[in-house]
Amino acid sequence: MSGKKTGNQTEKTGTFHFKAETKQLLNILIHSLYKEREVFLRELISNASDALNRMRFEMLTNREVIDPDRELGIHIQVNKEAGEIRIQDSGIGMTRDEIIENLGTIAQSGAREFIKAAGEDNPNLLQVIGQFGVGFYSVFMVADQVTVISRSYRPDAGAISWRAAGEDEYQVEPAEMLERGTHVVVKLKEDAKEFADEYRLKEIIRKHSDYVGFPITVGDDKAPVNRQTSIWRTPRQDVTEEQYKDFYRQLTLELDDPLLHIQMAADAPVQVYAMLYIPAKLERGILSLRRQDGLKLYSKNILIDEYSKDLLPEYLHFIQGVVDSEDLPLNVSRETIQATGMMGKLKKILTGQVLKDLQELARSDAEKYQVFWSEFGMSLKQGIASNQPESEQLQALLRFRTSTQPESWSSLEDYIQRMQTGQKEIYYIIGDDPQSILRSPHLDHFGDRQVEVLLLTEPMDAFMLMGLRKYKEFELKNAAGTEVSLPEIEKPTSDGQPAANPAESENLIAIFKKQLGDKVADVRTTTRLTRSVARLVDEAGGMGPELQRVYRYLEKDFKAPQKILELNPSHPLLTKLAALESGDQLQNEIIDQIYESALLMEGMHPDPAGMVDRLEQIMEAAVDGKQAKTGFKFTKLGKDEIKNR
């Protein structure tokens, strides 16, 4: 069409030239930013929803509009034979100037900078494209030609048509249209004819636009395809427990009910709605729809990310649900959030709410919280290990088995309430399993004084301790360490063991040093052992047991530093061992076994099965009656003694 030219366009109608290298720009948008072609429909529906929202707002104060009683909605028609899709809405519509401005956003000055940045392979490309929104142009992924026919809500406005084929120009001309709103007619490419199918379009709508707040109908079906009302935007008092469960099943297809649901709504510092669930189990069911970690992220009820991993910290990866915010700044494709502080604010709000609800669950329903801890406790420990900002909140959620409460779970607060008078520290011990750790010789000293010790038997515990140095005013101390200060008590005499003779103790140390050689850093006696024969401890200033375990898990060939063997000189086994003739084969075998048993108790023995031959030799000596000739006699521990250890 012709007319009086003004710059690069006609004054009224005709051909308009894009102000930027549009063909090059569209090529980048279509082939570099969008992962799935189906998102074109999401973008067009999103634009229609925006127009409907604007119309709804306008009519709050102005009834002087075209079709004031017309229902607000979106209708999609398909012409399969012609390969066309028509998306029409009854929204606010556009005038000639508005259609040029709105659909010509791509022609703004930022386009040249975008092309330049893309050509330079700029890592900050998302920040550049965030300067202008061109989601509408995703339609050219599937379209040979797009025609937009629109009529503004203003009574004096006429209908206008905009047509483009994704080249350097577009046409604007008057159109025939009686009703208010906008029609977008998409002429599909040959390789995009799959979208000229009503079932396929309904599938896309349910995936991406299910919670758009206006009815979306397709073809002759009058029933809306989308749900419209999102449960996360519905007031809590209007949602039943069964509805919460139903939504979880629809979201995940999990058979078990969730352990906990968390619904939240906030306007500051960020506007956000969220519906989060803690599953019953860590492992997903075989039929689960959610094959990855991450939350579904919506903006104004439009799905923009199926698996957003930026909304919660890694240690809360097991949580499922949806988050919806109208404050999100989106890039051109809506598939990636701009690198701004907005996601950080959302993450902080959501994380705080989850931890708050978990604390309430622990307080109000200890039994259910124990189920949660059994499934997800390892993840919370991971949060402590990684020094998260919310570490203090996580500490209150930790649960442990202890030396005095081995069958139940205790919090650090529970431990503090049971502390002995004058106790200033929280003690822990690291082992390989809950049963053997109770036999640890390091617990002798604590059992005599009835001081409780946390039992740490999971691989993550060693890492957790790197971030858990203190709880409130109480420092955490390793019970296996040499620097332990406990209340003094009268030395136990119930076992009838005589006090050790210093000269005999020195002789015993010499015998052990001669036999073990450089297997140990040193041998010495200790008063810390009352029931056990011996224990292994680290040299002062050396690498602690927890750090050694970290290295063992991280390094396959890690070799632990030499340890000091501490002996209980009053133990009957050692007093009788010293009575054997120096250099006696049985004496040497028992010394080696005492050392290797101590290694086994520390979880450090490189070859436990290698002890079998020695144990058989010791048993054979006992059966042969050699103990009668030398005065050697094995002492059998009773069940009560084993339990106390």
C-alpha positions as CSV (number, residue, x, y, z in Angstrom):
1,M,0.0,0.0,0.0
2,S,1.1,3.5,-0.6
3,G,0.7,6.8,1.2
4,K,2.6,9.8,2.5
5,K,6.0,8.5,3.8
6,T,7.3,9.7,7.2
7,G,10.8,8.3,7.8
8,N,10.7,4.6,7.0
9,Q,6.9,4.2,7.2
10,T,3.7,5.5,5.8
11,E,1.7,7.9,7.7
12,K,-1.5,5.8,7.9
13,T,-1.1,2.3,6.4
14,G,1.2,0.4,4.1
15,T,4.6,-1.1,4.4
16,F,6.8,-0.5,7.4
17,H,10.5,-1.4,7.6
18,F,12.0,-2.7,10.8
19,K,14.5,-0.4,12.3
20,A,17.0,-3.2,13.0
21,E,18.4,-6.2,11.0
22,T,15.3,-8.1,11.9
23,K,16.1,-11.2,9.8
24,Q,19.4,-11.7,11.6
25,L,17.8,-11.0,14.9
26,L,14.9,-13.4,14.4
27,N,17.3,-16.1,13.3
28,I,19.1,-15.7,16.7
29,L,15.9,-15.7,18.6
30,I,14.4,-18.7,16.9
31,H,17.5,-20.9,16.7
32,S,19.5,-20.0,19.8
33,L,17.2,-19.2,22.7
34,Y,14.2,-21.5,22.6
35,K,14.6,-25.2,23.4
36,E,11.1,-26.3,22.3
37,R,9.0,-24.9,19.5
38,E,5.8,-25.4,21.3
39,V,6.5,-22.4,23.6
40,F,5.2,-20.1,20.8
41,L,1.7,-21.0,22.0
42,R,2.5,-20.2,25.6
43,E,3.8,-16.8,24.5
44,L,0.7,-15.9,22.5
45,I,-1.6,-17.1,25.3
46,S,0.5,-15.0,27.8
47,N,0.1,-11.9,25.6
48,A,-3.6,-12.6,25.4
49,S,-3.9,-13.0,29.1
50,D,-2.1,-9.7,29.6
51,A,-4.6,-8.0,27.3
52,L,-7.5,-9.5,29.2
53,N,-6.1,-8.4,32.6
54,R,-5.7,-4.9,31.3
55,M,-9.3,-4.9,30.0
56,R,-10.5,-6.1,33.4
57,F,-8.6,-3.3,35.1
58,E,-9.9,-0.7,32.7
59,M,-13.5,-1.7,33.3
60,L,-13.2,-1.2,37.0
61,T,-13.5,2.6,36.4
62,N,-14.7,2.8,32.7
63,R,-17.8,1.3,31.2
64,E,-17.5,3.4,28.0
65,V,-15.9,0.6,26.0
66,I,-16.8,-1.6,23.1
67,D,-18.7,-4.7,24.1
68,P,-18.7,-4.0,27.9
69,D,-20.6,-7.2,28.7
70,R,-18.5,-9.5,26.5
71,E,-17.0,-12.4,28.4
72,L,-13.2,-12.2,29.0
73,G,-11.5,-15.3,27.5
74,I,-9.3,-16.9,24.9
75,H,-10.4,-19.0,22.0
76,I,-8.3,-21.1,19.6
77,Q,-9.4,-22.4,16.2
78,V,-7.6,-24.8,14.0
79,N,-7.8,-25.1,10.2
80,K,-6.0,-28.3,9.6
81,E,-6.4,-28.3,5.8
82,A,-5.0,-24.8,5.5
83,G,-2.4,-25.3,8.2
84,E,-3.6,-22.3,10.2
85,I,-4.1,-21.6,13.9
86,R,-6.1,-18.6,15.1
87,I,-5.7,-17.3,18.7
88,Q,-8.3,-14.8,19.6
89,D,-9.0,-12.9,22.9
90,S,-11.6,-10.4,24.1
91,G,-9.0,-8.2,25.7
92,I,-8.1,-4.5,25.5
93,G,-7.1,-4.6,21.9
94,M,-4.8,-2.2,20.0
95,T,-4.9,1.0,18.0
96,R,-2.8,1.5,14.9
97,D,-0.1,3.3,16.9
98,E,-0.2,0.7,19.6
99,I,0.1,-2.2,17.2
100,I,3.2,-0.7,15.7
101,E,4.7,0.0,19.1
102,N,3.8,-3.3,20.7
103,L,4.7,-5.5,17.8
104,G,7.6,-3.3,16.8
105,T,9.4,-3.7,20.1
106,I,11.9,-5.7,18.3
107,A,12.8,-2.7,16.3
108,Q,14.0,-0.6,19.3
109,S,17.6,0.6,19.6
110,G,18.5,-2.3,21.9
111,A,18.2,-4.7,19.0
112,R,21.5,-3.6,17.4
113,E,23.3,-4.0,20.8
114,F,21.8,-7.5,21.1
115,I,23.0,-8.5,17.7
116,K,26.5,-7.2,18.4
117,A,26.6,-9.0,21.8
118,A,25.4,-12.2,20.2
119,G,28.1,-11.9,17.5
120,E,30.8,-11.5,20.2
121,D,29.5,-14.6,22.1
122,N,29.0,-12.4,25.1
123,P,28.5,-14.4,28.3
124,N,26.2,-11.6,29.6
125,L,23.8,-12.0,26.6
126,L,20.8,-12.6,28.8
127,Q,21.3,-9.2,30.4
128,V,21.2,-7.6,27.0
129,I,18.1,-9.3,25.7
130,G,16.3,-8.5,28.9
131,Q,16.2,-4.9,27.8
132,F,13.4,-5.6,25.4
133,G,10.7,-8.3,25.3
134,V,10.2,-10.1,22.1
135,G,8.4,-13.2,23.2
136,F,5.7,-12.7,20.5
137,Y,8.4,-13.3,17.8
138,S,8.9,-16.9,19.0
139,V,5.9,-17.6,16.7
140,F,8.2,-17.4,13.7
141,M,9.8,-20.7,14.9
142,V,6.6,-22.4,13.4
143,A,5.1,-19.7,11.1
144,D,5.7,-18.7,7.5
145,Q,3.4,-15.7,8.1
146,V,1.6,-14.1,11.0
147,T,-1.3,-11.8,10.8
148,V,-2.6,-9.8,13.8
149,I,-6.0,-8.2,13.6
150,S,-7.0,-6.0,16.5
151,R,-9.6,-3.5,17.6
152,S,-9.1,-1.3,20.7
153,Y,-11.7,-1.1,23.5
154,R,-12.0,2.6,22.7
155,P,-15.4,3.3,20.9
156,D,-13.9,5.5,18.3
157,A,-11.1,3.2,17.3
158,G,-11.2,1.1,14.1
159,A,-9.8,-2.3,13.5
160,I,-6.2,-2.6,12.3
161,S,-4.2,-5.4,10.7
162,W,-0.5,-6.2,11.1
163,R,1.1,-8.8,8.9
164,A,4.7,-10.1,8.7
165,A,6.7,-13.1,7.4
166,G,9.8,-12.6,9.6
167,E,11.7,-10.7,7.0
168,D,12.8,-7.0,6.9
169,E,9.3,-5.5,6.8
170,Y,5.7,-5.7,7.9
171,Q,2.4,-4.4,6.6
172,V,-0.2,-2.4,8.5
173,E,-3.7,-1.6,7.1
174,P,-7.3,-1.2,8.1
175,A,-9.3,-4.3,8.8
176,E,-12.9,-5.5,9.3
177,M,-13.6,-6.5,12.9
178,L,-16.7,-5.7,14.9
179,E,-15.8,-7.1,18.3
180,R,-13.1,-5.8,20.8
181,G,-9.9,-7.8,21.1
182,T,-7.1,-9.3,19.1
183,H,-6.9,-12.2,16.6
184,V,-3.5,-13.8,15.8
185,V,-3.5,-15.9,12.7
186,V,-0.5,-18.2,12.3
187,K,0.2,-19.8,8.9
188,L,2.3,-22.8,9.8
189,K,5.5,-24.0,8.1
190,E,5.5,-27.4,6.4
191,D,7.6,-28.9,9.2
192,A,5.3,-27.4,11.9
193,K,2.0,-28.9,10.8
194,E,1.9,-31.0,14.0
195,F,0.5,-27.9,15.7
196,A,-2.5,-27.9,13.4
197,D,-4.1,-30.4,15.7
198,E,-6.5,-29.6,18.5
199,Y,-5.3,-32.5,20.7
200,R,-1.7,-31.3,20.4
201,L,-2.7,-27.7,21.3
202,K,-4.7,-28.8,24.3
203,E,-1.7,-30.8,25.5
204,I,0.5,-27.7,25.3
205,I,-2.1,-25.5,27.0
206,R,-2.3,-28.0,29.9
207,K,1.5,-28.1,30.2
208,H,2.3,-24.4,30.0
209,S,-0.9,-22.4,30.5
210,D,-3.1,-24.5,32.7
211,Y,-3.5,-21.8,35.4
212,V,-4.1,-18.8,33.2
213,G,-6.9,-16.9,35.0
214,F,-9.2,-16.8,31.9
215,P,-11.0,-19.7,30.2
216,I,-9.1,-21.1,27.1
217,T,-11.3,-23.0,24.7
218,V,-10.2,-24.9,21.6
219,G,-12.4,-25.6,18.5
220,D,-16.1,-26.3,19.1
221,D,-15.6,-27.5,22.6
222,K,-17.1,-24.9,25.0
223,A,-15.5,-26.4,28.1
224,P,-12.2,-24.6,29.0
225,V,-9.0,-26.6,28.5
226,N,-7.3,-25.0,31.5
227,R,-8.0,-25.2,35.2
228,Q,-7.9,-21.4,35.6
229,T,-7.9,-21.4,39.4
230,S,-4.5,-22.3,40.8
231,I,-4.5,-24.0,44.3
232,W,-1.5,-21.9,45.3
233,R,-3.4,-18.7,44.8
234,T,-6.4,-19.9,46.6
235,P,-6.8,-18.9,50.3
236,R,-5.9,-21.7,52.7
237,Q,-9.3,-21.6,54.3
238,D,-10.9,-22.5,51.0
239,V,-8.7,-25.6,50.3
240,T,-9.5,-28.9,51.9
241,E,-6.9,-31.5,52.9
242,E,-8.1,-33.8,50.2
243,Q,-7.6,-31.1,47.6
244,Y,-4.0,-30.6,48.7
245,K,-3.4,-34.3,48.3
246,D,-5.2,-34.4,44.9
247,F,-3.0,-31.6,43.6
248,Y,0.1,-33.4,44.8
249,R,-1.0,-36.6,43.0
250,Q,-1.7,-34.6,39.8
251,L,1.7,-32.9,40.1
252,T,3.8,-36.1,40.8
253,L,1.7,-39.2,40.2
254,E,3.1,-40.5,43.5
255,L,1.0,-43.1,45.2
256,D,1.8,-42.1,48.8
257,D,0.4,-39.0,50.4
258,P,3.0,-36.3,51.1
259,L,4.4,-36.0,54.6
260,L,3.8,-32.2,54.6
261,H,2.4,-29.5,52.4
262,I,3.5,-25.9,52.7
263,Q,1.4,-23.1,51.2
264,M,2.5,-19.5,51.3
265,A,1.7,-16.1,49.9
266,A,3.8,-12.9,50.4
267,D,3.8,-9.4,48.9
268,A,7.1,-8.2,50.3
269,P,10.0,-8.1,49.7
270,V,8.9,-10.1,46.7
271,Q,5.4,-11.0,45.5
272,V,5.2,-14.8,45.5
273,Y,2.7,-17.6,45.8
274,A,3.9,-21.2,46.5
275,M,2.6,-24.7,47.0
276,L,5.3,-27.0,48.2
277,Y,5.3,-30.6,49.2
278,I,7.7,-32.9,51.2
279,P,7.3,-36.4,49.8
280,A,6.8,-39.5,51.9
281,K,10.0,-41.0,50.6
282,L,13.3,-39.8,49.2
283,E,13.2,-42.2,46.2
284,R,10.7,-41.3,43.6
285,G,8.0,-43.8,42.6
286,I,8.4,-45.7,39.4
287,L,5.4,-43.8,37.9
288,S,6.4,-40.4,39.1
289,L,6.0,-37.5,36.7
290,R,8.9,-35.6,38.3
291,R,12.0,-37.2,36.9
292,Q,14.4,-34.4,38.0
293,D,14.9,-32.2,41.1
294,G,13.5,-28.7,40.9
295,L,10.2,-26.7,41.3
296,K,7.8,-25.7,38.6
297,L,8.2,-21.9,38.2
298,Y,5.3,-19.8,37.0
299,S,5.0,-16.1,36.3
300,K,1.4,-14.8,36.4
301,N,0.1,-18.4,36.2
302,I,2.3,-19.1,33.1
303,L,4.8,-21.9,33.4
304,I,8.3,-20.7,32.6
305,D,10.5,-23.4,34.0
306,E,9.5,-27.1,34.5
307,Y,12.5,-27.8,36.8
308,S,13.9,-24.6,38.5
309,K,16.8,-25.5,40.7
310,D,17.4,-21.9,41.8
311,L,14.5,-21.5,44.2
312,L,15.8,-23.7,47.0
313,P,19.2,-24.7,48.2
314,E,20.7,-28.0,47.1
315,Y,20.0,-29.7,50.4
316,L,16.3,-29.2,50.0
317,H,16.3,-30.8,46.5
318,F,13.7,-33.4,47.5
319,I,10.9,-30.8,47.8
320,Q,8.3,-30.8,45.0
321,G,5.8,-28.1,44.1
322,V,5.2,-24.8,42.3
323,V,6.2,-21.2,42.8
324,D,4.4,-18.3,41.1
325,S,5.6,-14.7,41.1
326,E,4.5,-11.6,39.1
327,D,7.8,-9.8,40.0
328,L,10.1,-12.0,37.9
329,P,12.1,-10.2,35.3
330,L,12.2,-12.6,32.3
331,N,14.5,-12.7,29.4
332,V,13.3,-12.9,25.8
333,S,12.4,-16.6,25.9
334,R,10.9,-16.8,29.4
335,E,13.0,-19.9,29.8
336,T,15.8,-18.4,31.9
337,I,15.5,-15.8,34.6
338,Q,17.7,-12.8,34.3
339,A,20.8,-12.7,36.4
340,T,19.3,-10.3,39.0
341,G,18.8,-10.4,42.8
342,M,15.2,-11.4,42.4
343,M,15.8,-15.2,42.4
344,G,18.0,-14.8,45.5
345,K,15.2,-13.0,47.3
346,L,12.7,-15.7,46.3
347,K,15.2,-18.4,47.4
348,K,15.6,-16.8,50.8
349,I,11.8,-16.5,51.4
350,L,11.0,-20.0,50.3
351,T,13.9,-21.6,52.3
352,G,12.9,-19.7,55.4
353,Q,9.3,-20.9,55.1
354,V,10.3,-24.5,54.6
355,L,12.6,-24.5,57.6
356,K,10.0,-22.8,59.7
357,D,7.3,-25.4,58.8
358,L,9.8,-28.2,59.5
359,Q,10.5,-26.8,63.0
360,E,6.7,-26.6,63.6
361,L,6.3,-30.2,62.5
362,A,9.2,-31.3,64.9
363,R,7.5,-29.5,67.7
364,S,3.9,-30.6,67.1
365,D,4.3,-34.1,65.7
366,A,7.5,-35.7,66.8
367,E,6.5,-39.1,65.3
368,K,6.0,-37.7,61.9
369,Y,9.1,-35.7,62.1
370,Q,11.1,-38.8,62.9
371,V,9.7,-40.3,59.6
372,F,10.9,-37.2,57.8
373,W,14.3,-37.4,59.5
374,S,14.8,-41.0,58.6
375,E,14.2,-40.2,54.9
376,F,15.8,-36.7,54.5
377,G,18.1,-36.2,57.5
378,M,21.1,-36.8,55.4
379,S,20.1,-33.8,53.2
380,L,19.9,-31.5,56.2
381,K,23.3,-32.6,57.3
382,Q,24.5,-31.7,53.8
383,G,23.2,-28.2,54.4
384,I,25.2,-27.9,57.6
385,A,28.3,-29.2,55.9
386,S,28.1,-26.6,53.1
387,N,27.9,-23.7,55.6
388,Q,24.5,-22.4,54.4
389,P,23.3,-19.0,55.7
390,E,20.5,-20.7,57.5
391,S,22.8,-23.1,59.4
392,E,21.5,-22.0,62.8
393,Q,17.9,-23.1,61.8
394,L,19.2,-26.4,60.4
395,Q,21.0,-27.2,63.7
396,A,17.7,-27.1,65.6
397,L,16.4,-29.7,63.1
398,L,19.2,-32.2,63.5
399,R,18.5,-35.5,65.3
400,F,21.0,-38.0,66.8
401,R,21.1,-41.3,68.6
402,T,23.2,-41.1,71.7
403,S,25.1,-43.4,74.1
404,T,22.4,-43.1,76.7
405,Q,19.4,-43.0,74.3
406,P,20.6,-45.4,71.5
407,E,17.1,-46.5,70.4
408,S,15.5,-43.1,70.0
409,W,16.2,-39.7,68.3
410,S,17.4,-36.7,70.3
411,S,17.8,-33.1,69.2
412,L,20.8,-31.0,70.4
413,E,18.3,-29.2,72.6
414,D,17.3,-32.5,74.2
415,Y,21.0,-33.3,74.8
416,I,21.6,-29.9,76.5
417,Q,18.6,-30.5,78.8
418,R,20.1,-33.9,79.9
419,M,23.7,-32.5,80.4
420,Q,25.5,-33.3,83.7
421,T,26.0,-30.5,86.2
422,G,29.1,-28.6,85.3
423,Q,29.3,-30.0,81.8
424,K,30.4,-27.3,79.3
425,E,30.7,-29.2,76.0
426,I,28.7,-31.5,73.7
427,Y,30.5,-34.7,73.0
428,Y,30.3,-36.9,70.0
429,I,32.0,-40.1,68.7
430,I,32.4,-41.2,65.1
431,G,32.0,-44.9,64.1
432,D,31.0,-47.2,61.3
433,D,27.7,-48.5,62.6
434,P,25.3,-48.0,65.6
435,Q,26.1,-51.3,67.3
436,S,29.8,-51.4,67.2
437,I,30.2,-47.7,68.2
438,L,28.6,-48.5,71.6
439,R,31.5,-50.9,72.2
440,S,34.0,-48.1,71.6
441,P,36.7,-47.9,74.3
442,H,36.5,-44.1,74.1
443,L,33.1,-44.3,75.8
444,D,34.6,-45.9,79.1
445,H,35.4,-42.5,80.5
446,F,32.0,-41.1,79.6
447,G,30.0,-44.1,80.8
448,D,31.6,-44.0,84.3
449,R,30.5,-40.4,84.6
450,Q,27.1,-40.9,82.9
451,V,27.9,-38.2,80.3
452,E,25.9,-38.5,77.1
453,V,27.7,-38.8,73.8
454,L,26.3,-38.3,70.3
455,L,26.7,-41.4,68.1
456,L,27.7,-40.4,64.5
457,T,27.8,-43.4,62.1
458,E,26.9,-42.0,58.7
459,P,29.5,-40.9,56.1
460,M,27.9,-37.4,55.9
461,D,28.6,-36.9,59.6
462,A,32.3,-36.3,59.2
463,F,31.5,-33.6,56.6
464,M,28.7,-32.1,58.8
465,L,31.1,-31.6,61.7
466,M,33.2,-29.3,59.5
467,G,30.3,-26.9,59.7
468,L,29.0,-27.8,63.1
469,R,31.6,-26.5,65.6
470,K,29.2,-25.1,68.2
471,Y,25.6,-25.2,69.2
472,K,24.5,-22.1,71.2
473,E,27.3,-21.6,73.7
474,F,28.4,-25.2,73.7
475,E,31.3,-26.4,71.6
476,L,31.3,-29.9,70.1
477,K,34.2,-32.1,71.2
478,N,35.3,-35.5,69.9
479,A,35.0,-38.1,72.7
480,A,38.1,-39.8,71.1
481,G,40.2,-36.8,71.6
482,T,42.8,-36.4,74.3
483,E,41.6,-33.0,75.4
484,V,38.4,-33.9,77.2
485,S,37.6,-32.4,80.6
486,L,34.8,-34.3,82.5
487,P,33.6,-34.0,86.1
488,E,35.9,-36.1,88.4
489,I,34.4,-39.1,90.2
490,E,35.7,-41.7,92.6
491,K,37.6,-44.3,90.6
492,P,35.3,-47.4,90.1
493,T,36.3,-50.4,92.2
494,S,33.3,-52.7,91.6
495,D,35.3,-54.9,89.3
496,G,37.9,-55.5,92.0
497,Q,40.8,-54.5,89.7
498,P,43.9,-53.5,91.7
499,A,45.7,-50.3,90.9
500,A,48.5,-50.7,88.4
501,N,52.1,-50.9,89.5
502,P,54.2,-48.2,87.8
503,A,57.1,-50.6,87.2
504,E,54.9,-53.2,85.7
505,S,53.2,-50.6,83.5
506,E,56.6,-49.5,82.1
507,N,57.5,-53.1,81.4
508,L,54.2,-53.6,79.7
509,I,54.8,-50.5,77.5
510,A,58.2,-51.8,76.5
511,I,56.8,-55.2,75.5
512,F,54.2,-53.5,73.3
513,K,56.7,-51.1,71.7
514,K,59.0,-54.0,70.9
515,Q,56.3,-56.0,69.2
516,L,54.5,-53.3,67.3
517,G,57.5,-51.2,66.3
518,D,56.6,-48.4,63.8
519,K,53.0,-49.5,63.5
520,V,52.2,-47.0,66.2
521,A,53.6,-43.5,67.0
522,D,53.8,-44.4,70.7
523,V,52.5,-46.7,73.4
524,R,51.4,-45.4,76.8
525,T,49.0,-46.1,79.7
526,T,45.9,-44.1,80.4
527,T,43.3,-43.7,83.2
528,R,40.6,-43.0,80.6
529,L,40.0,-46.7,80.1
530,T,38.1,-48.7,82.8
531,R,36.5,-51.6,80.9
532,S,38.4,-51.8,77.7
533,V,41.9,-53.1,77.1
534,A,43.2,-50.4,74.8
535,R,42.4,-47.6,72.4
536,L,44.0,-45.7,69.6
537,V,44.3,-41.9,69.8
538,D,45.8,-39.2,67.6
539,E,49.0,-37.3,68.5
540,A,48.4,-33.8,69.9
541,G,48.1,-31.2,67.1
542,G,47.6,-33.8,64.5
543,M,44.7,-34.4,62.1
544,G,41.5,-35.1,64.0
545,P,39.4,-38.3,63.5
546,E,36.6,-36.5,61.7
547,L,39.0,-34.9,59.2
548,Q,40.7,-38.2,58.6
549,R,37.3,-39.7,57.7
550,V,36.7,-36.9,55.2
551,Y,39.9,-37.7,53.5
552,R,39.2,-41.4,53.6
553,Y,35.9,-40.8,51.7
554,L,37.5,-38.4,49.2
555,E,40.8,-40.1,48.6
556,K,40.8,-43.8,47.8
557,D,44.5,-44.2,48.8
558,F,44.4,-42.1,51.9
559,K,46.7,-43.4,54.6
560,A,45.8,-42.4,58.1
561,P,48.7,-41.0,60.3
562,Q,50.2,-43.2,62.9
563,K,48.3,-43.3,66.2
564,I,49.2,-43.7,69.8
565,L,48.1,-46.9,71.5
566,E,46.9,-46.3,75.0
567,L,46.6,-49.2,77.4
568,N,44.5,-49.9,80.5
569,P,47.3,-51.2,82.8
570,S,44.7,-52.5,85.3
571,H,42.9,-54.7,82.9
572,P,43.1,-58.5,83.8
573,L,44.1,-59.4,80.2
574,L,47.2,-57.1,80.3
575,T,48.3,-58.0,83.8
576,K,48.3,-61.7,82.8
577,L,49.8,-60.9,79.4
578,A,52.8,-59.3,81.2
579,A,53.2,-62.5,83.2
580,L,54.0,-64.5,80.1
581,E,57.6,-65.1,79.3
582,S,59.1,-62.2,77.3
583,G,59.1,-63.1,73.6
584,D,56.6,-65.9,74.0
585,Q,54.7,-66.5,70.7
586,L,51.3,-66.3,72.4
587,Q,52.3,-63.0,74.0
588,N,53.2,-61.6,70.6
589,E,50.1,-62.9,68.9
590,I,47.9,-61.3,71.6
591,I,49.7,-58.0,71.4
592,D,49.1,-57.9,67.6
593,Q,45.5,-58.8,68.2
594,I,45.0,-56.1,70.7
595,Y,46.4,-53.5,68.3
596,E,44.3,-54.8,65.4
597,S,41.2,-55.0,67.4
598,A,41.7,-51.3,68.3
599,L,42.1,-50.6,64.6
600,L,38.9,-52.5,63.9
601,M,37.0,-50.4,66.5
602,E,38.2,-47.2,64.8
603,G,37.0,-48.5,61.5
604,M,40.6,-48.4,60.2
605,H,41.5,-52.0,59.8
606,P,42.6,-52.6,56.1
607,D,41.9,-56.3,56.2
608,P,39.7,-57.6,59.0
609,A,39.5,-61.1,57.5
610,G,43.3,-61.3,57.9
611,M,42.9,-61.6,61.7
612,V,41.2,-65.0,61.4
613,D,44.5,-67.0,61.3
614,R,45.8,-65.3,64.4
615,L,42.5,-65.7,66.3
616,E,42.5,-69.4,65.5
617,Q,46.1,-69.7,66.8
618,I,45.2,-68.0,70.0
619,M,42.1,-70.2,70.4
620,E,44.2,-73.3,69.7
621,A,46.7,-72.3,72.4
622,A,43.8,-71.9,74.8
623,V,42.4,-75.3,74.0
624,D,45.9,-76.9,74.3
625,G,46.0,-75.8,77.9
626,K,49.0,-73.6,77.5
627,Q,47.2,-71.0,79.7
628,A,47.5,-73.5,82.6
629,K,51.3,-73.7,82.3
630,T,51.9,-69.9,82.1
631,G,49.1,-68.7,84.3
632,F,47.3,-67.2,81.3
633,K,43.5,-67.3,81.3
634,F,41.0,-65.7,79.0
635,T,38.3,-63.5,80.6
636,K,34.8,-63.8,79.2
637,L,32.7,-60.6,79.3
638,G,29.1,-61.0,80.3
639,K,26.2,-59.5,78.4
640,D,25.8,-56.6,80.9
641,E,29.4,-55.7,80.6
642,I,29.2,-55.6,76.8
643,K,26.1,-53.5,76.9
644,N,27.7,-51.0,79.3
645,R,30.6,-50.6,77.0
